[in-house]
Amino acid sequence: MNNKNFETYIDYGSSKIRSVSINKNDYKNIFFYESDNYQNNSNTDEEIYKLISNVEKNTNEYLENINLMIDSSKMHAVSLSLSKIFDGSILRNEDVKFLVQDARQQVLRNHFNKNIIHIIVKRYKIDNIEYSFLPENINCNVLSIDILFICLPKIYISQLKTFFSKYDVSINKIFCSSYVKSLSYKDNFDSIENICFVDIGFNKTSIIFYNNSEIIFFYILPMGSNNITKDIAKVLDLDLVNAEKIKLYFEKDKSFLIKNELSFETVLEIIISRVEEIFELTKKKIKLNVELDQFSNFSSVFIGQGSRIFDNKSIKNYLSLAEIDIFHESRSNFCECIIKLNNDFNKQEVILIPKKQIKEGFFEKLFHFFR
């Protein structure tokens, strides 16, 4: 039994690590920590020890358990649709749970080397009428549900657990960071019908598409801001540290370029080439997975550390990004995101319950349904 007053969430990125600790009895009592930037996990140990020390000092509790938020190119999304015929009586929650459980087992059988970290019911169709959420007291002859599963390889989860165990910290739950953040941040764009969040990370780019605030599509491209850094390093024969500095500050501070007789235009061309590739791959994935009217009329919002590259006006102007929003994450909106997550704010998602917490019936041993 967990008698701790604080619940801690760690957003474990490839270049930065953040934590939010929330008092379970008072959400105004919240502590935030953000590490310095690091490359290639070179200072990870030092930064995690700093984080743990900070959390324990502020909460006055030992940090033993965390909820982990991550993004990884290893993530994999599976979509599945199932139908079942009923007798026209009122549809029960248990009927839907059986169908969701059936879908879950199919995914696990066909992807036996993966664990499911999110189960999202995208759409219900009851007697050919579509619903975003399960209506109450409705008669049903035929039920169809569309479900999105976000998965991670079992071996990767095992590696994460082993990694944090050396700090005497165990993992309660694992969340997809870009998905969770998009759920919260989309509230800032509630007037937009079709919106696509593009989270450019270190080694990946997450694509999350919503229609009327309901998730339609999720995909991760195995390509991110570090690919731009590597391109600069390779073409200009630089180390990764200097290549990263050029990527972020080549427009604001030209002193390094001048000192090393490097061309501004060449750097811009290198960056644009890779960014355009990310854009084109993103568009192709969206076009293949959403309806035509949604594709022809959607807005893009860029989030994540990698999106800082668009702070360079020359890149933004070259790519004609006037119609694209760059959402700069702040401490306050990230903390708000964690508070929402702690309150199970996503009504489309099935909440998985860890086995060690189970003292209930058959269904609860698998999940709570839209808690």
N, C-alpha and C positions, 0 to 999 in steps of 0.2 A: 504494500500500500504506500502511495506517495504522499507524505505529510509535508512536502515542501510548499512554501508560500508562492514561489516563483516558477513560472514555466519559461524555459529558454529555447529560443529558435536561433539556429546558426545558418547563415547564408554563406556556403563554402564555395567561393569562386576560384577561378584559376589564377587570378591576379590580385584578389582582395578577399578578405573574410570579414563578415559583419555579424553582430549578434544583437538580439532584442530579448530582454528578460522582462516578463509581465507578471505583476502581482495578481494572482488569480482572484483575489477579493477586492482589488482596487486597480482598475485599468489605468488610472492616472499615475499610478506608481510604476513607472517603466524606465528601464535603463538601456541605453544604446551604446554599442561599441563598434568602431570601424578600424581595421588595421591599415598599415601603410601598404602601398602597392608592392608587389613582388613579382618576379618573373621566373617561370619554369620551376615553381615551388621551392625556390632556393632558400627562402626565409620562412617557410611554412611552420616549422617547429617553433621557432622563436615567436612568431605572431600568434599561434594558438596558445602558447603558454601565457602570453600577455593578455589575450582575451579571457582565458580562464581566471587569471588573477584579477582582472577587472570585474568580471561577473561576480566572483565570490566576495570581493571587497564591497561591491555595491549592494548585493542582495543579502549579505551576511549569511550565506548558505554555501555548502560545498556543492560544486557542480558535478552531479553524478549522471544525469540523464539530459538528453537534448532532443529536439526535433530538428532534423537536418534538411535544409533546402539546397538543392544542387541543380546544375544543368550539365549535361554531358552529351557528346556526340553519340554515346552508347545508348541513349534513350530511344525507344521504339514505340510508335503508336499503332494500335490495332483497332480497326472499326469492324463492328459486327452487327447484323440485323437478325432478329429472331421473331417468329410469329407463333401464336397459339390460338386455337379455337375454343371458345367457351359456350355456355348454354344460355346466354342472354341475361343471366343474373347479375347482381351488383358486383363489380370488380373489387377484389380485396387486395390489400397490400401484400398479403402472403402469396397471391397469384403472381404478382409482379416479381416478388423476391425469388420465387422458383425459376422464373424466366431469366432473371439476372444471374442467378447462381449457375444455371445451365450454360449461359454464355461465358461466364467466368471459367468454368471447368473446360469448355472447348478451347479457350485461349491458352490455358495452362497446359492442356494436352498437346496442342500444336506448337507451343513455344515453351517446352519443358525446361529450358535453361534460363528462363526469365521469371522475375517476380513482378506482380502488378502493384504499382504505387498509387494509381488513380483509376477509379471507375466512374465514368460520367455518362449518364443517360441523356443523350442529346435530344431525343424526340420520342413521343408516344403517338401511336396511331390506333384509335379505337373506332372500329367500324368505319374506316376510311376517313375519319376526322382527326387532324393532327393537333397535338397539345404539346406545349413546352414542359408542363409539369403534370403530374398525375392528378386528374380531377377526382373529387370525392363523390361518393354515392352515384356512380354512373353504371348503367347496364352495358354489358359487353358481349358481343358475339365473336369478334375477332380482335385480338390485341397484337400489335407489332411494336417493337422497340428498337431504336438505333442506339448503340452503346459505343463509347470510345474508351479504350484501355491505354493507359500510358505505362510502359514497362521498362525495367532495367535488368541487365544480366545478373543472375544470382551471384556469379563470381565477383562482379563489381561491388555489389552490396556487401558481400562478405569482406572484400578488401577495405571498404569504408568502415565497417564495424571493427575490423582488426586495427585499422589506422587510429581510430579514436579511442580504442581500448588501451593503447599505450599511454594515454593521458588519464586513464581511469574514468572514462566517460562512455556510457552506453547510449545507443540510438533508439528512441521510442518509435518515431515515425520518419519517413522520408517523403519529401515533397519535390515536385518539379518547380524550381524557382521561377522560371519565366512564365509558366502557366499561372502560378499563384499571384505573381505580381500583375499580370495582365488582367486577372479577375478583379483586382482592386482598382487598378488604374483606369479601367474602362469606364468607371463611374464619372470620370472627368470629361468623358466624351459621350454622354448619354443621348445627345441629340443626333448622333451619327448612326445611321441604320446599319451599314456594313463597315466594319473596322478591322484592320489587320495590324496586330502588334508584331513588330520585327525586333527581336532582341539579339543584337550582335554581341556575342561574347568573345572569349579568348580563342577557342578552337571550334566554335559552333555558332550557328545562327538559328534561333527558334522562330517559328512562324505560327501565330495563333490567330485564327480568323473567327470573328463573331458576327452574327446577324441578329439584330434586335437584342443584344446582350446575351445571346445564347451561342455557345461554342459550336462551330461548324467543322473546323479543321485544325489539326495540330501536326507539325512536322519539324524535324531538326535537320538542318544542313550541316554536314561535317566541315564547315569552313567559317572562319571568324576573323577578328581583327589581327590575330597573330599571323595569319597568312599574309596580310599586308606588310607587317613588320619583316617577315622573312623575305618577301619580294624585294623590299628596299635594301635589306642586308645583302641579298644575292647580287642584285644588279649593280649596286654601288660599292660592293666589297667592303661592307661595314660589319661590326659586331652587332648583336641583337639589341644591346642597351642603347647604342647611338641611333640605330634604326628606329627604335621605339620613340625616342625623343624627336627625331625628324618627323615621324608620322604625326605626332600630336602638335608640334610647335613650329613646323617649317614655315608657316605663314606669319606667326606672331613674332618669332625670333629667328632671323635669317643669319645670325652671326656664325653658327656652325656651318651652314652652307657656304658662306663667303670664305671662312677660314680654310675649309677643305676643298674649295673650288668646285662645289657641286651646283648643278643647275636646278633652279626652282621648277622650271618647266618639266625637267626629267622626273623629279620627285612627284609632281602633280600627275604626270602621265602614268607612273607606276601605281599610284594609289587609285586613280580613276579606273584603271584597267581591272583591278581586282574588285573594286566596289561595284562596277557595272556587271561583273560576273555574278556577284551575290544577288544583285537586283534581278537579273534575268532568270536565275535559278529559282528565286523566290516567286516571281510572277508565273513561271511555268507550273510550279507546284500548286499555287493557288488556282490557276485556270483549270487544272486537272481535277480539282477536288471541291469546287463550289459551282453553284448554278450560274448560268451566263449573265443574268441580270445583276447578280451579286458581284461578279467579276468586273463588269463594265461600270460599276458605280460603288467603289469602295475607297476608303481613306486609309492611309498607312501612318502608323505611329511608331517611331523608332525609340527603343529603350535600351538600357544596358551600357556598360562601360565602353564598348566598341563604338557606340553612337556618338561619342565625344568627337570623333573625327569630323563630324559635320559642323562643328564649331568653326572650322576653317571655311571662310566665306567663298574662297575660290572653288572648293569642292562643291559646296551647296549650289553656287551659281552655275557651275559647269553642268551639273546634273539636273538643273531646273527643279530644285526641291522646294519651291515656294509653296506648293500645295501639300507638302508633307510635314507632319508635326514631329519635332524632336522633343521627347519628354525627358527632362532632366530630373532624375530621381533625387529627392531630398531626404534628409533624415526624417522629417515629419511624415512624408507620405509613405516611406518604407515602414515606419513604426505603425502607421495606420493600417497598412497591408497586413502586418503580423497580428494586430488586434482582431481584424476581421477573420483571419485564418484561425485564430484561437477560438473564435466563436462559431466555427463551422458555418460560414456565411454562404457557401455555395449550395443552393438547393438542388442543383442538377447532379450532385455527386453522391455516390454511395460511400459512407464513412467506414473504412476498414478498422476493425478492432483487434489489437495485438492479442495473441493467445493468452498471455499471462494475466490479462484483465478479465478473462471470460469466466463468468459464473452464471450464465443464462442459458436460454434454450437453443434449439438447432440453428435458427437463422442468425441469432446474435453471436454465435460462435464464428460466423463469417463476416458479418457486417451489421451496422445499424443502417437503416434505410432512411436517408434524408433526415438525419437527426436535427 
